């Protein structure tokens, strides 16, 4: 049994998004048991790359503020993580716009665990209030019918 079987979709215009670090699909459900209409798909081919493909150079060097030493500079986030954060911003931008334009009143977010936290941090306050369900599960590569089965 999956964690979504007991969840009923809202009986109002709802945007359902299934996303991973490299792809996202958005559907509109007008009613709880109605058909889903594909709104759009977005993808980021770079986000699926291995971490080594983002950084090929050695870290830069910097002088100490005090003294004469030089040290290697480290990156705060990896290139892959940065790309995932940027893609999460793109997904959030779509969802924020849909809520702001009153195209949907509720959001159901099914996101890979590595993406969900970034995505939630990029959602506007009104979009966060509209979230009916956010679940850390990667269903981005499944067909619509297979995703719908999770709610039955």
N, C-alpha and C positions, 0 to 999 in steps of 0.2 A: 504494500500500500504506500502511495506517495503522500507527501505532506500537503498536497493541494486538493485532494479528493473532497475534503470537508469544506472547502472554500467555494462560495457561490459568487459568481461574477455580479457586480452591481447591476441593477435594473435601470441603468441610465447610460448615456453616451460615455463609453470607456475606451481608453487607448491601452492596448495590450502590447508590451514590447518584450521581445526575446532577444537578448544580446550577449555577445562574448566580447573578447578584446579586439576582435577584428571584423565583426559583422553585427548588424542589428536590423530587425524587421518590426514594423509597427502596423497593428491592425486596429480597426474601429469596430466596436460591438455596440450597437444601439440599444439592445435589450439583453437581458440575462441569457436567454436561450436562442437569441437570434444569430444570424450568420455573421461572420467576421469579414470585413472588407479590408484588403491590404492597402494601407495608406502609402507606405514607401519602404524602401530598403536602403541602407547605407553600409558601406564597407570601408575598411582601412587595411589595405594589404600590408603596410609596414608594421602594424601592431601585432601581426601574427609571426613576425620574424623572430629568430633566436636573438638573445641578448648580445651575443658576440658580434652580430651584424651591425649593431648600433655604435659600437666603440672599437675602433681599430688602432687608435693612437694611445700612446702611454699618457698618463696624466701630466698636465702642465706643471711648471715649477713656479714657486713664488718666494720672494724674500720675506724674512720675518719682519714684523713691525719694529721690534727691538732686537738688536744683535746682528750678526753677520750670517746667520744660517739660511739655507734654502731648503724648502720642503716640497714634496709632491702635493699637488692639489687633488682632492678627491671630489667626485661628483656626488651631490646630495641624493639624486635619484638616477637609476639606470636609464639608458636610452629607451629600452623597451617599456619601462614603467612610465616614462614621460609620454610616450606615444599612446599608451593605454589611457592615461589621464586626459590627453587631448581628445581622444575618441569619446571618452565619457562626457566631456564638455559638449561635443557635437550632438550626442544623444540627448543630453539634458537641454540643449538649446531647442531641439525639436519639441520636446515635451513641455518646456516652459512656454514656448510659443503657442502650442495647442491649448494649454490651459488659459493663457492670457487672452487668446482670441475666442474663448468659450466654445471651441470646437468639441471639446470633451470636458466632462466634469469629474472623471475618475481615472486613475492610473493603476495599471497592474504591471509590475516590473519583474520580469524573470531574467536575472542577469547572472553571468558567471561570477563566482565569489570574488575573483580578482578585480572585477569591474564594479560591482554593486556599491562598495563604499565610496569610490570616486564619484560614481553617478549620483548618489544621494547627496554628496557634499556640493554638487553643482546645481542641484534643483533649487528653484526659487521657493520662497516661503509658501506661496499659494499652490505651487506644484506639490510640495511636501504634504500639505494639508489634503490634497486630492488623492494621495496614494492609498489605495484600498489594500494592496498587497505588494510587498517586495520580498522576493524569495531568492536565496543564493543557489541558483541551479542554471546550468548551461543547456538551454534548449535551442540555441540559435541555429543549429544545423538540422533540426527536425522540420518536417512538413507541418503545415497548419493543422491538419487532421490529427497528427500525433500529439501536438501540443494541446489541442482541445481535449484529448483523452485524459490528460492530467487533471482536468476539472470535473470529470464524470465519476 
